[in-house]
Amino acid sequence: MLAVLSLTAALQLAAPASAAPPQGWPHPPPLSPQRLQADLRFLASDELGGRETGSFGAAVAADWIESRFRQLGLEPLAGSYRLGFPASPLHLDPDRTRLTVLGRDGAEDRAIQLGADFLPHPTAPAGSAEGEVVFAGYAIQAPEFEYDDLGGLDLRGKVALVLRWEPGPEDKDSPFEGTRMTRHATLAAKVRACQERGAVAVLVAPPPLYAKEPDAPGAPFWPAYSPFFQSLEGLVERQISEKERSDGNLTPRKVAEQIFCTLQVSAPLGASLPVALISRRQAEKLVRAGGGDLRRWVQETEQAGSGDGFPLGQTIRLEVGLLPARVQGWDIAGLLPGSDPELRDQLIVVGAHYDHVGSSEDGRIWNGADDNGSGSCGLLGIAEAFAWGGEPPRRSVLFLAFSGEELGLLGASWFLASGVVDPRRIKAMVNLDMIGRSLSGSVHVLGSKSAGGLAELVGAQARGLELRHDFENEQFFDRSDQAPFYFQRVPVLFFNTDEHPDYHKPSDTWDKIDYRTTANIAVLAWRVVKELADTPTPPRFEDGYRRLSPRFGSRPDLLIPFPVSFEDRLDY
């Protein structure tokens, strides 16, 4: 009853603002300083307790944002405005996680050992699948390199066994791009190719000749098999001072879990079928039982410049069970369908995270007015400006209010991992994070190197606004929700007004926001989104920050300080 009464009171406090825009405000009223201030006074109020992911205050904020999306007539995504994700480390249920080769003609089933010989991919869904195993080679179809080992292969209802990487990954003269791995080598691309051809599950194995480790990859990503997980909290405790803990509302356990959650979702697959990584020895055994020789296949494929898959004549059952997550987070999604029948399937994503770091036992509240109440209110204002502004743009616009950002970009990463939207549909992502504490009317715009023409687009749309924009502060590029989209090859722009003395402190309150400049930044973002949604030709992604196409053998460049070897990385 107390929770119901508290929620009712909070939502009454959050009634739509009636504040009229100031005289002479030439932009959409939902983006006026008065409207943004009215929204932010609620979102950063003490009643919401700092909006820590999984908390009551975060639930109230989520309800409020969802109600606003509904009022604006935005549509749910895949039938729901809410997209849940785990906000605490995932744990396998060993009693419900099995890989079994089913016996034929009365023979006994053969169980493959969990841990040493197989581990599920942490961003693939739980569930079970059974089917005949088909060896699909590297699962690459690349006309530009005249390579195809998927053509003519029937994967409908089958379990696909695929190899990691590309043919000749150590050869600087390989037909692909030498030792630099292309987009075809990503696990997400391989799984997507099998899924689109009707596979019910995917097994991924390192190829002979190049894999040095005998066991299945992925142990660092699961608590029961990670040699570092159990010691992580102690390591954090020795490295974070008492002042850092007090100022940022941190505990060693919180930080350790944040690091591990970030690690587990660092390579989102976007799959809707179970995926497991298996050891080299098990892959060789499966191919040998099907009449082939995996080592010889790899050698002959490199010599011939092409490879063919083939059925292995065995049936496998893959079962993946997870223990319930201790903390649940929620992204809130609202879709504005585009008006052009030929372009409406394409998406422009507008994002902002609404979570912050919560409150402490001694009663202090980290209200998070700038971080990121300011960006969240800007997101709501942009959504209302589109609804207020008449005919929708040509492309669809997807508004995403993320949670879990403060835990390591979890909401954005799990959105991409969920597969609810194919990232190839997303033509650009615009992110607003900390847009409320501008110095002298300035705003940093990060991400302009992710596609040609983005800097010019921002410059053109900034004309007539009381803003000074620059393309600096790129050191913050990986620290907000646009970063996971960039790693999915989506052009991104990120609006930010920099850190300040109140960053991640209880003193980040609504009364310190520069609402006039915040409103102008929101107007700029609205204009940019409108142009991106209407332009005949969307921006074309460029890896201007050189984060993609790593060299074979290189360790992953993770957001968190966690040791992962090359063979254990889960993105390639």
Residue pairs with C-beta under 8 A, 6 or more apart in sequence:
3 56
6 47
6 56
6 60
7 59
7 60
7 63
9 47
10 42
10 47
10 48
10 60
10 64
11 60
11 63
11 64
11 67
13 42
13 45
13 47
14 42
14 64
16 68
16 71
17 34
17 35
17 38
17 39
18 38
19 32
19 34
19 35
19 37
19 38
20 29
20 32
20 34
21 29
21 32
21 33
21 34
21 35
22 32
22 33
22 34
25 32
25 33
27 519
27 523
28 381
28 384
28 385
28 388
28 389
28 523
28 526
29 35
29 388
30 380
30 381
30 382
30 384
30 385
30 388
31 378
31 381
31 382
31 385
31 519
31 522
31 523
31 526
32 519
33 515
33 516
33 518
33 519
34 515
35 381
36 374
36 377
36 378
36 381
36 515
36 518
36 519
36 522
37 510
37 513
37 515
39 377
39 380
39 381
40 369
40 373
40 374
40 377
40 436
40 510
40 513
41 510
42 48
42 64
43 51
43 61
43 64
43 354
43 373
43 376
43 377
44 367
44 368
44 369
44 373
44 508
44 509
44 510
45 367
45 510
46 365
46 367
47 57
47 60
48 57
48 58
48 60
48 61
48 367
49 55
49 56
49 57
49 358
49 359
49 365
50 57
50 249
50 356
50 357
50 358
50 359
50 365
50 366
50 367
50 368
51 57
51 58
51 61
51 354
51 355
51 356
51 358
51 368
52 58
52 355
52 356
52 357
52 358
52 359
52 406
53 87
53 327
53 329
53 355
53 403
53 404
53 406
53 407
53 410
53 411
54 87
54 88
54 327
54 328
54 329
55 358
57 358
58 329
58 330
58 354
58 355
58 403
59 330
61 354
61 355
61 376
62 82
62 330
62 332
62 354
62 401
62 403
65 332
65 354
65 376
65 380
65 401
66 81
66 82
66 332
68 380
68 383
68 384
69 81
69 332
69 333
69 334
69 383
69 399
70 81
72 334
72 383
72 384
72 387
73 387
74 334
74 335
74 336
74 383
74 387
74 399
75 334
75 335
75 336
75 337
76 333
76 334
76 335
77 83
77 333
77 334
77 335
77 398
77 420
77 421
78 420
80 333
81 332
81 333
81 334
82 330
82 331
82 332
82 333
83 330
83 331
83 332
83 333
83 414
83 415
83 418
83 420
84 328
84 329
84 330
84 331
85 328
85 329
85 330
85 331
85 404
85 410
85 411
85 414
85 415
85 418
86 261
86 325
86 327
86 328
86 329
86 414
87 261
87 325
87 327
87 328
87 329
87 403
87 404
87 407
87 410
88 257
88 261
88 325
88 326
88 327
89 223
89 229
89 257
89 260
89 261
89 264
90 122
90 222
90 264
90 322
90 323
90 325
91 222
91 223
91 224
91 322
91 323
92 114
92 120
92 222
92 224
92 320
92 321
92 322
92 323
93 321
93 322
93 323
94 114
94 224
95 321
96 319
96 320
96 321
97 114
97 120
97 319
97 320
97 321
98 111
98 114
98 317
98 318
98 319
99 111
99 112
99 114
99 117
99 118
99 203
99 276
99 278
99 316
99 317
99 318
99 319
100 109
100 110
100 111
100 112
100 316
100 317
100 319
101 109
101 110
101 112
101 286
101 314
101 315
101 316
102 109
102 130
102 314
102 315
102 316
102 317
103 109
103 110
104 314
104 315
112 118
112 278
112 282
115 215
115 216
115 219
115 224
115 225
116 215
116 216
116 279
117 215
117 216
117 278
117 279
117 281
117 282
118 203
118 216
118 276
118 277
118 278
118 279
118 282
119 216
119 217
119 218
119 219
119 221
119 222
119 225
119 276
119 277
120 126
120 218
120 274
120 275
120 276
120 277
120 320
121 187
121 204
121 218
121 267
121 269
121 271
121 275
121 276
121 277
121 570
122 218
122 221
122 222
122 264
122 265
122 570
123 264
123 265
123 267
123 268
123 269
123 271
123 414
123 417
123 570
124 191
124 269
124 271
124 273
124 274
124 275
124 276
124 320
125 271
125 272
125 273
125 274
125 320
126 274
126 320
126 321
126 322
127 273
127 274
127 319
127 320
128 274
128 317
128 318
128 319
128 320
129 159
129 200
129 201
129 273
129 274
129 317
129 318
130 159
130 200
130 315
130 316
130 317
130 318
131 157
131 158
131 159
131 199
131 200
131 201
131 315
131 316
132 157
132 158
132 159
132 311
132 312
132 313
132 314
132 315
133 158
133 159
133 160
133 161
133 203
133 286
133 290
133 311
133 312
133 314
133 315
133 316
134 153
134 154
134 155
134 158
134 159
134 160
134 161
134 199
134 309
134 310
134 311
134 312
135 161
135 286
135 287
135 290
135 292
135 309
135 310
135 311
135 312
136 149
136 150
136 153
136 155
136 160
136 161
136 162
136 194
136 309
137 149
137 150
137 162
137 163
137 297
137 301
137 307
137 308
137 309
138 149
138 162
138 163
138 164
138 165
138 166
138 167
138 184
138 190
138 307
139 149
139 150
139 160
139 162
139 163
139 190
139 191
139 193
139 194
140 147
140 148
140 149
140 150
140 166
140 184
140 185
140 190
140 193
141 147
141 148
141 149
141 150
141 151
141 193
142 148
142 176
142 182
142 184
145 175
145 176
145 182
145 184
146 175
146 305
146 306
147 167
147 175
147 176
147 305
147 306
147 307
148 306
149 301
149 306
149 307
149 308
149 309
150 193
150 197
150 309
153 197
153 308
153 309
154 197
154 198
155 194
155 197
155 198
155 199
156 197
156 198
156 199
157 198
157 200
158 198
158 199
158 200
158 311
159 199
159 200
159 201
159 202
159 203
159 316
159 318
160 194
160 199
160 201
160 202
160 203
161 203
161 205
161 283
161 286
161 287
161 312
162 190
162 194
162 202
162 203
162 204
162 205
163 204
163 205
163 206
163 207
163 283
163 298
164 185
164 187
164 204
164 205
164 206
164 207
164 211
164 217
164 572
165 181
165 185
165 206
165 207
165 210
165 552
165 572
166 174
166 176
166 181
166 182
166 184
166 185
167 174
167 175
167 176
167 298
167 301
167 302
167 305
167 307
168 174
168 175
168 176
168 302
169 179
169 181
169 185
169 210
169 552
170 179
170 210
170 552
170 553
171 178
171 179
171 302
172 178
172 179
174 302
175 305
176 182
176 184
176 185
177 549
179 551
179 552
179 553
180 549
180 550
180 551
180 552
181 549
181 550
181 551
181 552
181 572
182 549
183 189
183 489
183 548
183 549
185 572
186 571
186 572
187 204
187 267
187 269
187 275
187 570
187 571
187 572
188 267
188 268
188 269
188 270
188 271
188 488
188 571
190 202
190 204
191 202
191 204
191 269
191 270
191 271
191 273
191 275
192 270
192 271
192 422
194 202
195 202
195 271
195 272
195 273
199 273
200 273
201 273
201 274
201 275
201 276
201 316
201 318
202 271
202 273
202 274
202 275
202 276
203 275
203 276
203 277
203 278
203 283
203 316
203 318
204 275
204 276
204 277
204 278
205 277
205 278
205 279
205 280
205 282
205 283
206 213
206 217
206 279
206 280
206 283
206 567
207 280
207 294
207 298
208 280
208 284
208 294
208 295
208 298
209 295
209 298
209 299
210 552
211 280
211 567
212 567
213 280
213 565
213 567
213 568
214 279
214 280
214 281
215 279
216 277
216 278
216 279
216 282
217 277
217 567
217 568
217 569
217 570
218 225
218 277
218 568
218 570
219 225
219 226
219 227
219 568
220 226
220 227
220 228
220 263
220 562
220 563
220 564
220 568
221 263
221 264
221 568
221 570
223 229
223 230
223 260
228 562
228 563
229 260
232 256
232 259
232 260
233 252
233 253
233 256
234 252
235 256
236 252
236 255
236 256
236 259
237 252
240 250
240 252
240 255
244 250
245 251
247 504
247 505
248 357
248 504
248 505
249 357
249 358
249 359
249 360
249 364
249 366
249 504
250 357
257 407
258 407
258 408
258 560
259 408
259 560
259 561
259 562
260 562
261 404
261 407
261 408
261 410
262 407
262 408
262 409
262 410
262 413
262 558
262 559
262 560
263 558
263 560
263 562
263 564
265 408
265 410
265 413
265 414
265 417
266 413
266 556
266 558
266 559
266 570
266 571
267 556
267 569
267 570
267 571
268 413
268 414
268 416
268 417
268 484
268 488
269 275
269 417
269 419
270 416
270 417
270 418
270 419
270 422
270 423
270 488
271 419
272 419
274 318
274 319
274 320
276 318
276 320
277 570
283 294
284 294
284 295
286 312
286 314
287 293
287 294
287 297
287 312
288 294
289 312
289 313
289 314
290 310
290 311
290 312
290 313
290 314
291 313
292 310
292 312
297 307
300 307
301 307
329 355
329 403
329 404
329 407
329 410
329 411
329 414
330 403
331 400
331 401
331 402
331 403
331 411
331 412
331 414
331 415
332 354
332 400
332 401
333 398
333 399
333 400
333 401
334 383
334 398
334 399
335 396
335 397
335 398
335 399
336 383
336 386
336 387
336 392
336 393
336 396
336 397
336 398
336 399
337 344
337 392
337 396
338 344
338 346
338 392
338 393
338 394
338 395
338 396
338 397
338 533
339 391
339 392
339 393
339 394
340 394
340 395
343 394
343 395
344 394
344 395
344 396
345 396
345 425
346 395
346 396
346 425
346 426
346 427
346 538
347 395
347 396
347 397
347 398
347 421
347 425
347 426
347 427
348 393
348 395
348 396
348 397
348 398
348 426
348 427
348 428
348 429
348 430
348 529
348 532
348 533
349 397
349 398
349 400
349 426
349 428
349 429
349 430
349 485
349 490
350 379
350 382
350 383
350 397
350 398
350 399
350 400
350 429
350 430
350 431
350 432
350 525
350 529
351 379
351 399
351 400
351 401
351 402
351 412
351 429
351 430
351 431
351 432
351 481
351 482
352 372
352 375
352 376
352 378
352 379
352 400
352 401
352 402
352 431
352 432
352 433
352 481
353 372
353 375
353 376
353 401
353 402
353 403
353 404
353 405
353 406
353 411
353 412
353 433
353 480
353 481
354 372
354 373
354 376
354 401
354 402
354 403
355 368
355 372
355 402
355 403
355 404
355 405
355 406
355 407
355 411
356 366
356 367
356 368
356 371
356 372
356 373
356 406
357 366
357 368
357 406
357 504
358 365
358 366
359 365
359 366
364 506
365 506
366 504
366 505
366 506
366 508
367 373
367 506
367 508
367 509
367 510
368 508
369 436
369 508
369 509
369 510
369 512
369 513
370 434
370 435
370 436
370 437
370 497
370 500
370 502
370 503
370 508
370 512
370 513
371 433
371 434
371 503
371 504
371 508
372 405
372 432
372 433
372 434
373 436
373 510
374 432
374 434
374 435
374 436
374 437
374 513
374 518
375 431
375 432
375 433
375 434
375 435
375 495
376 401
376 432
377 518
378 432
378 435
378 518
378 521
378 522
378 525
379 399
379 401
379 432
381 519
381 522
381 526
382 399
382 522
382 525
382 526
382 529
383 399
385 526
386 392
386 393
386 397
386 526
386 530
393 530
393 533
393 534
394 533
394 534
395 427
395 532
395 533
395 534
395 538
396 533
397 529
397 533
398 421
398 426
400 412
400 415
402 411
402 412
402 415
402 481
403 410
403 411
404 410
404 411
404 414
405 411
405 412
405 433
405 480
405 481
408 559
408 560
409 480
409 481
409 483
409 484
409 559
411 481
412 481
412 482
412 483
412 484
412 485
413 484
415 421
416 423
416 484
416 485
416 488
423 485
423 488
423 489
423 490
426 485
426 488
426 490
427 490
427 491
427 532
427 538
427 539
428 451
428 490
428 491
428 492
428 493
428 532
428 538
428 539
429 482
429 485
429 490
429 491
429 492
429 493
430 482
430 492
430 493
430 494
430 495
430 525
430 528
430 529
430 532
431 480
431 481
431 482
431 492
431 493
431 494
431 495
432 494
432 495
432 521
432 522
432 525
433 480
433 481
433 494
433 495
433 496
434 496
434 497
434 498
434 499
435 443
435 495
435 496
435 497
435 518
435 521
435 522
436 497
436 512
436 513
436 514
436 515
436 518
437 497
437 498
437 500
437 502
437 512
437 513
437 514
438 497
438 514
438 517
438 518
438 521
439 497
439 498
440 468
441 466
441 467
441 468
441 517
441 520
442 467
442 468
442 469
442 470
442 497
443 467
443 468
443 469
443 470
443 495
443 496
443 497
443 517
443 521
443 524
444 469
444 470
444 471
444 472
444 473
444 476
444 495
444 496
444 497
444 498
445 455
445 458
445 469
445 470
445 471
445 493
445 494
445 495
446 471
446 473
446 474
446 476
446 477
446 482
446 493
446 494
446 496
447 454
447 477
447 482
447 486
447 491
447 492
447 493
447 494
448 454
448 455
448 458
448 471
448 493
448 544
449 542
449 544
449 545
450 486
450 490
450 491
450 492
450 493
450 539
450 541
450 542
450 543
450 544
450 545
451 491
451 539
451 540
451 541
451 542
451 544
452 539
452 540
452 542
453 539
454 491
454 493
454 539
455 471
457 528
457 531
457 532
457 539
458 469
458 493
458 524
458 528
459 469
460 531
461 524
461 527
461 528
461 531
462 469
462 524
465 520
465 523
465 524
466 516
466 517
466 520
467 517
467 520
467 521
467 524
469 524
473 496
473 498
474 545
476 494
476 496
477 483
477 486
477 494
477 545
478 559
479 559
480 494
480 496
482 492
482 493
482 494
483 492
483 559
485 492
486 492
486 545
486 547
487 547
487 548
487 571
489 541
489 543
489 548
490 541
491 538
491 539
491 540
491 541
491 542
493 528
495 521
495 524
495 525
497 517
497 521
501 507
502 508
502 509
502 512
532 538
532 539
543 549
547 557
550 556
550 557
550 572
552 566
553 566
554 566
555 564
555 565
555 566
555 569
556 564
556 566
556 569
556 571
558 564
